[in-house]
């Protein structure tokens, strides 16, 4: 299994304190971590790590950028090929190879670098209006795709990335220890994907396909996220692989609904002890809305097949829908495999999570539910949880934090046999 190799830092045997091997110092006038779990600060480390590359969007229509105080446009060799004063918006994606500074259409990529410490602003046209401006630290790498579009990639340090993810992934009123746990999970997920995509054009996307990344903002939630990133700087979740201590893909979902499922059942790459599933959790009972339990809902057979065919073209060969069969389930009740029978006599088998995402992840809120076909509609009943249910349960994380558990204890609970290690 690929993964970022890190030094072993903690064996997980500590009860309520961050272990000394993490080189974390307690502050707070001599109090213990039990009485002041928030009073920690990370030690300095000289180990460096490259910036993460986050794909913000592929500009096929109207996207514009600017940087207060001015910017330079540099080519892959670092040569300045253009500059701007930062007051005017620069459009992207208006034509083949469109780049700032009239860079040549065959330029492999250019980098927009602010000339001050100001953030880069990005806005997109939706319908007939420009979207609210988002602000990003670091630089923007612009890569033409040769078909009239430009990939807009934020190249930013990992800690700023972590701080930009937390306010979009958890609620602003979550406990400080929940913020810290999510910061470690977010950083680990980021470094894991960086280790697997070193030769690719980018490491992660900014949407729900990876971790939702909103950049920088002047809000209370973002300030709390910055503090959580600072308090846990460089800390990651690892497991003892045969080749050393390595990060793993720290999956997380909104609410597990009572128990987690294995991430490695259908993907051997994630068949590691921390992702084995089977963690019983009732802490997510506190979840808002229909996250812990959700009500019955349905989708017409025609609409279901159209949605599935948009993801899986072979579904078009099924014609209409004749039956839906659940052919495999986990011990905890998660649907592992679904076979669709069509009116043409053909069938299509999908993994449970792929089926869920195809019909709609907010319609079928989890694969831990009952599914039946009544001849006209696909009906989902007795739903438990929200999301894929692998790894960390975010509402469960918050529930444990409210009961006094530290970030370290929470992560140990949801990722059994994992350790907290320092990556840098």
C-alpha positions in Angstrom: 0.0 0.0 0.0 1.4 3.4 -1.0 1.6 6.0 1.7 3.7 8.8 3.2 6.3 7.2 5.5 6.7 9.0 8.8 8.6 8.3 12.1 6.7 6.4 14.7 5.7 8.9 17.4 3.1 7.3 19.7 1.9 3.8 20.4 -1.6 4.8 21.5 -1.3 3.6 25.0 -1.7 6.9 26.7 -5.0 7.4 28.6 -6.0 11.0 28.7 -2.8 12.9 27.7 -0.9 13.5 24.5 2.2 11.3 24.9 5.6 12.8 25.5 6.8 11.1 22.3 4.7 13.6 20.4 7.0 16.3 21.7 4.0 18.4 22.8 4.4 20.7 25.7 1.7 21.4 28.2 0.9 25.0 29.0 -1.7 26.3 31.4 0.2 26.9 34.7 1.2 23.3 35.5 -2.2 21.8 34.9 -2.6 18.3 33.4 -4.1 17.5 30.0 -7.0 16.0 31.9 -8.0 19.4 33.4 -6.8 21.5 30.4 -7.1 19.4 27.2 -6.9 22.6 25.1 -3.5 23.7 26.6 -1.1 22.2 24.1 1.3 23.6 21.7 3.3 21.7 19.1 7.1 21.6 19.1 9.2 22.9 16.3 10.3 20.5 13.6 12.9 21.1 10.8 11.4 18.5 8.5 9.8 20.2 5.5 7.1 19.1 3.0 6.1 20.3 -0.4 3.0 22.4 -0.9 -0.3 20.7 -1.8 -1.9 21.3 -5.2 -5.7 21.7 -5.0 -7.8 21.8 -8.2 -10.3 24.6 -7.6 -12.0 24.5 -11.0 -11.6 23.9 -14.7 -12.4 27.2 -16.3 -14.6 26.4 -19.3 -16.7 29.5 -19.0 -16.2 32.7 -16.9 -13.7 32.5 -14.1 -11.8 35.6 -13.0 -8.9 36.2 -10.6 -7.0 39.1 -9.0 -4.5 39.7 -6.2 -4.6 42.9 -4.1 -1.3 44.7 -4.3 -0.3 43.2 -7.6 1.0 39.9 -9.0 3.5 38.3 -11.3 2.9 35.7 -13.9 5.8 33.2 -14.0 6.5 30.3 -16.4 7.7 26.8 -15.2 11.3 28.1 -15.0 10.3 30.8 -12.6 10.8 33.6 -15.2 8.4 36.6 -14.9 6.5 36.9 -18.2 3.8 39.3 -17.1 2.6 41.3 -14.1 -0.5 43.1 -13.0 -1.5 45.8 -10.6 -4.1 43.7 -8.9 -7.0 46.2 -9.2 -8.6 44.6 -12.3 -10.1 41.1 -12.6 -8.3 38.9 -15.1 -10.6 36.5 -17.0 -9.7 32.9 -17.6 -11.0 30.3 -20.0 -12.4 32.7 -22.6 -10.6 30.8 -25.4 -8.1 28.1 -26.2 -5.0 28.5 -24.0 -6.2 31.7 -22.4 -3.7 32.7 -19.7 -2.9 35.9 -17.9 -0.3 38.2 -19.5 -1.0 36.8 -23.0 1.2 33.8 -22.3 1.7 31.6 -25.3 -1.0 29.0 -25.9 1.5 26.2 -25.8 2.9 27.2 -22.4 2.6 24.1 -20.2 1.5 26.2 -17.3 2.0 29.5 -15.5 1.9 30.5 -11.9 0.2 33.6 -10.6 2.3 34.9 -7.6 1.1 37.8 -5.4 3.8 40.5 -5.0 2.7 41.1 -1.4 1.3 38.8 1.3 -2.2 39.4 0.0 -4.5 36.5 -0.9 -5.5 35.6 -4.4 -9.2 36.2 -5.2 -11.2 33.9 -7.4 -14.8 34.4 -8.6 -17.0 32.4 -11.1 -20.0 33.3 -13.1 -23.1 31.3 -12.2 -26.1 31.9 -14.4 -25.9 35.7 -14.9 -24.1 36.6 -11.7 -20.6 36.4 -10.3 -20.3 34.1 -7.3 -19.1 35.4 -4.0 -15.3 35.9 -4.0 -13.2 33.2 -2.4 -9.7 34.0 -1.2 -6.7 31.7 -1.2 -3.2 31.7 0.2 -0.2 30.6 -1.8 -0.2 30.8 -5.6 -2.5 29.8 -8.5 -1.1 27.4 -11.1 -3.0 27.7 -14.4 -2.8 24.7 -16.8 -4.4 24.8 -20.3 -6.0 21.6 -21.2 -5.8 22.1 -24.9 -9.6 22.2 -25.4 -10.3 25.8 -24.5 -10.3 25.3 -20.7 -7.8 26.2 -18.0 -7.3 24.2 -14.8 -7.1 26.5 -11.8 -4.9 25.0 -9.1 -4.1 26.5 -5.7 -0.6 25.7 -4.6 -0.6 26.2 -0.9 1.2 25.0 2.3 -0.5 22.1 3.9 -1.4 23.9 7.2 -3.3 26.7 5.3 -5.0 23.9 3.3 -6.1 22.2 6.6 -7.4 25.5 7.9 -9.4 26.1 4.7 -11.1 22.7 4.9 -12.3 22.5 8.5 -15.0 25.3 8.4 -16.6 23.6 5.4 -16.5 20.1 6.8 -17.7 20.6 10.4 -19.9 23.0 12.2 -18.5 26.2 13.7 -19.9 25.4 17.1 -18.1 22.0 17.3 -15.9 21.5 20.4 -12.2 22.5 20.2 -11.1 18.8 20.5 -13.4 18.0 17.6 -11.7 20.7 15.5 -8.3 19.3 16.5 -9.3 15.7 15.6 -10.6 16.9 12.2 -7.4 18.8 11.6 -5.3 15.7 12.1 -7.6 13.7 9.9 -7.7 16.3 7.2 -3.9 16.7 7.2 -3.5 12.9 7.0 -5.9 12.5 4.1 -4.0 15.3 2.3 -0.6 13.8 2.7 -1.9 10.3 1.8 -3.2 11.6 -1.6 -0.1 13.7 -2.1 2.0 10.5 -1.8 -0.1 8.8 -4.4 -0.3 11.6 -7.0 3.2 13.0 -7.0 3.4 12.7 -10.8 -0.1 14.1 -11.5 -1.0 17.7 -12.2 -2.8 18.1 -8.9 -3.2 16.3 -5.6 -6.8 16.9 -4.6 -10.0 18.5 -5.8 -11.7 21.2 -3.7 -15.1 19.6 -3.7 -16.9 16.7 -2.1 -14.9 14.1 -4.1 -12.1 14.8 -1.7 -12.4 17.3 1.1 -14.4 20.5 0.6 -11.8 23.3 0.6 -13.0 26.9 0.9 -9.8 28.9 1.2 -9.3 31.6 3.7 -12.1 33.7 5.4 -12.4 36.3 8.1 -14.9 34.3 10.2 -14.9 32.9 13.7 -15.0 29.3 12.3 -11.9 29.9 10.2 -10.1 31.4 13.1 -10.9 28.3 15.1 -9.7 26.2 12.2 -6.4 28.1 12.1 -5.9 27.5 15.8 -6.7 23.8 15.4 -4.2 23.5 12.6 -1.6 25.3 14.6 -2.2 23.2 17.8 -1.8 20.0 15.8 0.8 21.1 13.2 2.5 18.2 11.4 0.5 15.5 13.3 -1.0 12.7 11.3 -2.6 9.3 11.8 -0.4 6.3 10.9 -0.4 2.5 11.1 2.4 0.0 11.4 2.8 -1.3 7.9 5.3 -4.1 7.1 7.6 -1.3 5.6 7.3 1.1 8.5 4.9 3.7 9.9 2.7 5.1 7.2 -0.3 7.4 6.8 -3.5 5.9 5.5 -6.6 7.2 3.8 -8.4 8.7 6.7 -12.0 8.4 5.5 -14.6 10.3 7.4 -18.4 10.8 7.1 -21.0 12.9 8.8 -22.6 10.2 10.9 -22.1 6.5 11.0 -25.6 5.8 12.4 -24.4 3.3 15.0 -21.4 1.6 13.5 -18.6 2.0 10.8 -18.0 -0.2 7.8 -14.8 -1.5 6.3 -13.1 0.6 3.6 -11.0 -2.4 2.5 -13.8 -4.9 1.7 -13.9 -3.8 -2.0 -10.5 -2.0 -2.2 -7.4 -4.0 -1.0 -5.5 -0.7 -1.0 -7.4 0.3 2.1 -7.4 -3.1 3.8 -5.5 -1.9 6.8 -6.5 -2.3 10.5 -7.5 1.3 11.2 -10.1 1.1 8.3 -11.4 -2.4 9.1 -14.7 -1.0 10.3 -16.9 -2.6 12.9 -16.5 0.3 15.4 -19.8 0.5 17.4 -20.7 4.1 17.9 -23.8 5.7 19.4 -22.2 9.1 20.0 -23.7 10.4 16.8 -27.2 10.4 18.2 -26.7 14.1 18.8 -26.6 14.8 15.0 -28.9 17.4 13.6 -31.5 16.8 11.0 -31.7 13.4 9.3 -28.1 12.4 9.9 -28.4 9.7 12.6 -31.7 8.3 11.3 -33.5 9.3 8.2 -37.0 9.0 6.9 -38.3 6.9 4.0 -37.9 8.5 0.5 -38.1 7.3 -3.1 -37.2 8.0 -6.7 -39.0 7.0 -9.8 -37.6 4.0 -11.7 -37.0 6.2 -14.7 -35.2 8.9 -12.8 -33.1 6.3 -11.0 -32.0 4.7 -14.2 -31.2 8.1 -15.8 -29.0 9.1 -12.8 -27.2 5.7 -12.9 -26.7 5.9 -16.7 -25.0 9.3 -16.3 -22.3 7.6 -14.3 -22.3 4.2 -15.8 -23.1 4.2 -19.6 -23.6 0.4 -19.5 -26.8 1.0 -17.6 -28.4 2.3 -20.8 -28.4 -1.3 -22.1 -30.8 -2.3 -19.3 -33.7 -0.4 -20.8 -36.3 0.0 -18.0 -35.8 -1.2 -14.5 -37.4 -4.6 -13.6 -35.9 -5.4 -10.2 -33.3 -4.2 -7.6 -31.5 -7.0 -5.7 -29.2 -6.5 -2.7 -26.7 -9.3 -3.2 -24.3 -8.6 -0.4 -24.4 -6.7 2.9 -21.9 -6.2 5.7 -22.4 -7.5 9.2 -23.4 -4.1 10.3 -26.1 -3.8 7.6 -24.4 -1.7 5.0 -25.3 -2.6 1.4 -22.1 -3.9 -0.3 -23.5 -4.9 -3.7 -26.6 -4.2 -5.8 -27.7 -6.0 -8.9 -30.1 -4.1 -11.3 -32.2 -6.2 -13.6 -33.4 -4.5 -16.8 -36.4 -5.0 -19.0 -34.0 -6.0 -21.8 -32.9 -9.0 -19.8 -29.5 -7.5 -19.1 -28.2 -6.8 -15.6 -25.7 -4.5 -13.9 -23.9 -5.0 -10.6 -22.7 -2.0 -8.6 -20.9 -1.6 -5.3 -23.2 -0.4 -2.7 -21.5 3.0 -2.3 -21.3 3.5 -6.1 -25.1 2.8 -6.3 -25.7 5.3 -3.5 -23.8 8.1 -5.1 -25.3 7.4 -8.5 -28.9 7.7 -7.4 -28.0 10.6 -5.1 -26.0 10.8 -1.9 -28.5 13.2 -0.3 -31.4 11.0 -1.4 -30.0 7.7 -0.3 -28.1 9.2 2.6 -26.3 6.0 3.5 -25.9 2.4 2.3 -27.2 1.3 5.7 -30.8 1.1 4.8 -33.5 -1.1 3.2 -34.0 -0.8 -0.5 -37.0 -2.1 -2.4 -38.5 -1.7 -5.9 -42.3 -1.4 -6.0 -42.6 -1.6 -9.8 -42.7 2.2 -10.2 -40.2 3.6 -7.7 -37.0 2.7 -5.8 -37.8 3.1 -2.1 -35.3 3.7 0.6 -36.4 2.9 4.2 -35.0 2.5 7.7 -31.9 4.6 6.9 -29.1 4.9 9.4 -26.3 7.5 9.2 -25.3 10.0 6.6 -22.3 9.3 4.3 -20.3 6.2 3.5 -19.8 5.3 7.2 -16.0 4.5 6.9 -13.5 5.7 9.4 -14.2 8.8 11.5 -17.8 9.6 12.4 -17.9 13.4 12.6 -21.0 13.8 14.8 -19.7 10.9 16.9 -16.4 12.9 17.2 -18.3 15.9 18.5 -20.3 13.7 20.9 -17.2 12.3 22.4 -15.5 15.7 22.6 -18.5 17.0 24.6 -18.0 14.1 27.0 -14.4 15.2 27.6 -12.4 13.0 25.3 -9.3 14.4 23.6 -8.6 14.5 19.9 -6.1 11.6 20.4 -8.6 9.4 22.2 -11.3 10.1 19.5 -9.0 9.2 16.7 -7.8 6.1 18.4 -11.5 5.0 18.8 -12.5 5.5 15.2 -9.2 4.2 13.7 -8.3 1.2 15.8 -4.6 0.3 15.9 -3.6 3.7 14.6 -1.0 6.0 16.1 -0.4 9.7 16.0 2.9 10.6 14.4 4.7 13.7 13.4 5.1 14.1 9.7 7.0 17.4 10.0 
